[in-house]
Amino acid sequence: MSAQTRTRHFEPRAALARRTETIQPFHVMELVKRAARLEAEGRSIVHLSIGEPDFGAPAPVTRALARALESHAMSYTAATGLGSLRAAIARYYGEQFDVDLDPARILITAGASGALTLACAALVDPGDRVLMTDPSYPCNRYFVSAFDGLPQLVPVGPQTRFQLDGALVDRHWTAGVKGVIVASPANPTGTSIPFDELGRVLDVVRDRGGFAIVDEIYLGLSYQERPRSALSLGDDMVVTNSFSKFFNMTGWRLGWLVVPPGWVPAFDKLAQKLYICASALAQRAALACFEPETMAIYAERREQFRRRRDYIVPALRELGFGVPAEPDGAFYVYIDVSRFTEDSAAFADELLEQAGVAIVPGMDFGQYEPKRYMRVSYANSLDNLQKAVRRIAAHLTRR
């Protein structure tokens, strides 16, 4: 056997792109790493941090994946995705949200992150400003800045349920603004934009000749009687969604976006060049998501999330935390911790180290009062939520 040649070491002389300097760490992931280290040391940690359903994909979906593996169905699909999956998603919109949707407008992507990346690649030119809420899902800022756009954060609070409304969009639509990204229900607050107000937001965008990206990744986890998709307000916006949250398939990295009919060729062209196609195996397995047996499982799981919300919100208030806007979707509560601390990041460290409860500080989600707020994820069992409440109560008594 020949001796291995040792690789010569050189320090790179090229500089990284300047945009890398603006990217902040994803603090929730850093918190999760610290919690994992504590668990490895033998500590018991209750995780109320990461936004990941605790159920996992239902059995019909995993069985479909096994069948796809056995049939060797692993070749490339079209960049827009399997026609059968696009048709199934279109039927889903009709059955769940009363939207008559042409499957040709749907593109399958590598998660909602892939969908938002593709949307920003198609819509954002260097220097374009894009409005979004502060607080909001932190990655949205970087989807825009990755294409040298400028995320323009609009401070929002309890008075608008931490959401944009038509008046705010109109007021902040200054020179250079090209579009808006909204999420309903939203991360980190779990709140939705009232449907009539969403219509007013879109009217302002149309009047200004801009684009609207509506993130509906948590729409299936809405606790309203009959949630409605933004797609019923017109066909001139981009709507993103995912199999991660309602469909419990986070690591499968599969999502989709719906685009205006005339934009499909441009999005298709970009998808071909950026990622070829989403995972063929995940796409074939996802077909099982829409079978009646599987949809019944998802409906019951949504009710479990509702029961968890109905426990955790009053329990947090009983502990003394503020819940200024009760969530109506997703699996998050955005809590006001100012009664206990002037720095939510320090308080998060305290709860993790001393109480064994992992909760995310507001610093991940924007610049507007981040030290006042924390995000609680109730994507965990009711037993663990109750355990977390007991631990926090005991800790607050000891302080």
C-alpha positions, 0 to 999 in steps of 0.5 A, a space after each residue: 500500500 502506498 503512503 498517503 500524500 500529505 496535503 500542503 497547507 495554504 491560508 486562503 488569500 481570497 477574501 470572503 464576500 462582504 455579505 458574509 459579514 452581515 450574517 448573524 448567528 442563529 441563536 436558537 441553534 446555538 442554544 440547542 447546541 448548549 442544551 445538548 451539551 448539558 444533556 450529554 453531561 447528564 442534565 435533564 433539559 426540557 426543550 421549548 426552543 426549536 420550532 420542530 414538531 415532535 411527532 415525526 412523519 406519519 407511518 403512511 409517509 414513511 411507508 411511501 418512502 420505503 416503497 420509493 426506495 425499493 422501486 429505485 425512484 431516485 432519478 431527477 424530476 422536473 425542476 418544478 417537481 412531480 406533476 402528481 405531487 403538484 396536482 395533489 397540492 392543488 387538490 389540497 388547496 381546494 379541499 382545505 381552503 376553497 381555492 381553485 388552483 392550477 397545478 401549473 403554478 406550483 413549484 416544488 422546492 427544497 423546503 420553504 427556505 428553498 422557496 423563499 430563496 428562489 422567490 428572492 432570486 426572481 424578484 430582488 435586484 441589488 439595492 431593492 428594499 423589502 419590507 418585513 416585520 420586526 420581529 420576524 423569522 430571522 432567515 427572511 432578512 438573509 434571503 433578501 440580502 443574499 441577492 444584495 437586497 436590503 431588508 427593511 424592518 418595520 417595528 410591530 407590537 401587540 397593537 397589530 398582533 405583531 403583524 403588518 397592516 395596510 397603514 404600516 405598509 403604506 407609511 413605510 413604502 418609501 423610495 427604493 421599496 420593491 416588495 413585502 414579505 409577510 407570514 401568517 401565522 407567523 414565527 415567532 409570535 404565532 399570530 395571523 393577519 386578519 384576512 380583511 387586513 391582509 387584503 388591504 396590505 395586498 392592495 397597497 402593494 398593488 397600488 405601488 407596483 410592488 411584489 408580495 411574498 406571503 409565507 403560509 408555512 403554518 397555515 395548516 396549523 391555524 386554529 381558526 374555524 376555517 383558515 383562508 389562503 392569500 391565494 383567494 385574494 388574487 393570483 398576482 402574489 407569491 405564496 410559499 409553504 412547506 411539508 415541514 410544519 403541518 406535515 411534520 417532515 422537517 428534515 425531509 427538506 421539501 416545500 413549494 411555492 405558488 407563483 403568478 401564471 406569467 412568472 412560471 417560466 422564469 421561476 422554472 428557469 432559475 430552479 433548474 440552475 439553482 438546485 435542479 430539483 427537490 429530492 425525488 424520494 421526498 417528493 414521492 413519499 409526500 404524495 402519501 401526505 394527502 391520503 385520507 388516512 394521513 390527513 386524519 392523522 394531521 387533523 388530530 395532531 393539529 388538535 393536540 397542538 391546540 390543546 398544548 396552546 390552551 394549556 401553556 398560554 394561561 400557565 405562562 400568564 399564571 407565572 407572571 409572564 405577559 402574553 400580549 397577543 394570544 397565538 392563533 396558529 403555529 406552535 409559538 407564544 411570544 412572551 413579555 419577560 420584562 417583569 423578571 429581567 431587563 435582558 431576555 438573552 441573560 434570562 434564557 441563559 439563566 433558565 437553561 443553566 439553573 432550571 433546565 428549560 430551553 427558551 429562545 430570547 428575542 434577539 434572534 427575531 429582530 431589533 425592536 425590543 428584543 430584550 423584552 421578549 422570548 419565544 416559547 415553542 410548544 412543539 413538545 408533549 403536554 407532559 413536558 410542557 407541564 414539567 417546564 412550567 413546574 421548573 420555571 415556577 420553582 426557579 422564579 420562587 428561588 430568585 
